[in-house]
Amino acid sequence: LYLNKIFMGQRAYGVKAAAQVYFNKSLEEITIAEAAMLAALPKAPSTVNPVRNPDRAIARRTYVLNRMLDLGMITRQEFDQAVNESLPGRIFGRSDIETHAPYVAEMVRAEMVERFGDEAYTMGLDVYTTIDPLAQSAARSALRNNLIAYDQRHGYRGPEDDFSAYLNQPDVLEERLAARPTVGGLLPAVVLSVDETARLLVKDIGELTLTLDDVAWACPYLTVDSCGPKPTAVADVLTEGDLVRIKPPEDAESRPEFVQIPAATAAFVALDSNTGGIRALVGGFDFFNDSQFNNVTQAVRQSGSSFKPFLYSAALKAGYSWNSLLNDSPVIVKDGVRQGVDWRPQNYGREFGGMRTLRDSFQRSVNLISIRLIEALGAESVREFVGEFGLPVERWDATPSMALGSYTQTPLELTAGYAVFANGGYRVTPYFITEIESPNHGSLYSHPAVLQCQDCPTDTIDPSIAPAIISEQNAFLMRSGLRGVVRAGTGALASRELDRRDIGGKTGTTNAQRDAWFAGFGPGVTATAWVGFTDNSELGRRETGARAALPIWIDFMRQVLPPESEQTADEPPQGIVSVLIDRKTGEAVEPGTPGAIIEYFDSTNPAVTIPSIEQRRSGSGTEVIDELF
């Protein structure tokens, strides 16, 4: 049973699959040498891989053959023949054209075992997924590059190991270096000498020279919030024999970079907003050589302010509008910590702004306004409302702290919730498998087309039904608010970098910067980036969602979104009306009033009061987002 499950490299699980991938044979057809090669793989499927590391593969195969000879399992003649047999030199089947999605591959494997039991390993199944190769590649590079950037902001933690004992033994040094895995695309390297520059031997590249500019970021790590003096010489950072990491160049115009394996981790997931199909999923920095824990589906973390859109959606349903005024002033929650201990929540900057419109409060992510909202709406009412989005509210208590994202969910759950705003109000069920086929039985499963249903019960468990859980007017208003966050709020970096008006989203940062989030949407896609430590350590001062997570989201969207056009513009649905209002007071004003903006109101909601004004425009046409800011 173990041999049917064990990972054998090249996306092959079990010896039967490995025989096909490496030798294009069934188990019954393999030679003694090939059997020995398969037996050598489980210990180190990457470093003993016959395609990637043929020298180490031969050495390990020879060891296995010697053991077989010693135990009398083969004859001397069979040993001599097997030890001289050449390696295949390539892989067979489709493993050589893979999309790099190991976390998804593991999800598929687990799902097949759940459906078919251990027979799944021997059924020869073909499983087709929703993953978009371009989106997956974009997600992978965005997560890795920006996690490295976060890591470098906090200084250099020193070499991984000391190889100085091998510097005078070139063969041993190269063997030791080859045995070190590449992690997240970062190559192991040994410092050979240091003077004004450093000379390194890099796995798979050869020798490389680093200058002071290359190591300038590497002030010595002291704490998450501080590092030592900036290096003034290469020798301040590197010593002969240091085992370090090099990021290979991404194109012909760039050069290798001196980096280190990030101590923090991250997650990124992107859904088709209308169906819930997972287009890209990266559960961590490196599945094979860092951690197989899937942060997208398994990391249950506080969401911070990225929860607030659900609260504001509840407020809009209850009759609030973006022009509603609330008081940004100190709030005391009676027994908010525990019985007899009050809670005094604070804004991020520990400042107060007086009376603010709901839109301004949302864009600036004002905590105290969120507390006032949940107290006005009722925490239990909000919890029930949020549950319709698919968030795991059964684990949550109905407390005011819910307004600030104090309860937990996975990045995948949060992303599915945001998709409701992006697609016009329908709750989609994330999925990643489209087809399962068997060579003996044909199609075993085909995911049904997803139907957006206005009148279906919201408690349906049918993954092909996307029930309407908020009105299209509420969804439009929330998209308008989320665009505001990107245009003029905490997510403004996205607008500056992407220069688009059809994107929106919300930052999230938890207490002491332990979690950094950005969740948002563009045409057809909803995506979330999260950064944090597995042990819930602090990310460091100023490592907010806008700084640590948003750049991942931006780099992904830059590569996958279609060009902005009239087709990507957001037309207000029937019942949305626009009114010219004063930006600060929220009151209707006459045309030409300085500082006036256009605001949107839901005329289909009887609880909404629309400001009276002589000239009111209908909701036809596209959203005039520029006039809001």
Secondary structure as UniProt FT lines:
FT   HELIX           2..5
FT   TURN            10..11
FT   HELIX           15..23
FT   HELIX           27..29
FT   HELIX           32..40
FT   TURN            41..43
FT   TURN            45..48
FT   TURN            50..52
FT   HELIX           54..70
FT   TURN            71..72
FT   HELIX           76..83
FT   TURN            93..94
FT   HELIX           95..97
FT   HELIX           102..116
FT   HELIX           117..121
FT   TURN            122..124
FT   STRAND          126..129
FT   HELIX           133..152
FT   TURN            153..154
FT   STRAND          161..162
FT   HELIX           164..166
FT   TURN            167..168
FT   HELIX           170..179
FT   TURN            184..185
FT   STRAND          186..194
FT   STRAND          198..202
FT   TURN            203..205
FT   STRAND          206..210
FT   HELIX           213..215
FT   TURN            216..217
FT   STRAND          220..223
FT   TURN            224..225
FT   STRAND          226..227
FT   HELIX           234..236
FT   TURN            240..241
FT   STRAND          242..247
FT   TURN            252..253
FT   STRAND          257..259
FT   STRAND          265..272
FT   TURN            273..275
FT   STRAND          277..282
FT   TURN            287..290
FT   HELIX           295..298
FT   STRAND          301..302
FT   HELIX           304..307
FT   HELIX           308..318
FT   TURN            322..323
FT   STRAND          325..328
FT   STRAND          333..338
FT   TURN            339..340
FT   STRAND          341..343
FT   TURN            348..349
FT   STRAND          354..357
FT   HELIX           358..364
FT   HELIX           367..377
FT   HELIX           379..387
FT   TURN            388..390
FT   HELIX           393..395
FT   HELIX           400..404
FT   STRAND          408..409
FT   HELIX           411..422
FT   TURN            423..424
FT   STRAND          433..438
FT   TURN            439..441
FT   STRAND          442..446
FT   STRAND          451..453
FT   TURN            458..459
FT   TURN            463..464
FT   STRAND          465..468
FT   HELIX           472..488
FT   TURN            490..491
FT   HELIX           492..498
FT   STRAND          504..509
FT   HELIX           511..513
FT   STRAND          515..522
FT   TURN            523..524
FT   STRAND          525..532
FT   TURN            534..535
FT   TURN            541..542
FT   HELIX           545..549
FT   HELIX           550..560
FT   HELIX           566..568
FT   TURN            574..575
FT   STRAND          576..582
FT   TURN            583..585
FT   TURN            591..592
FT   TURN            594..595
FT   STRAND          596..602
FT   TURN            603..604
FT   TURN            606..607
FT   HELIX           625..628
//
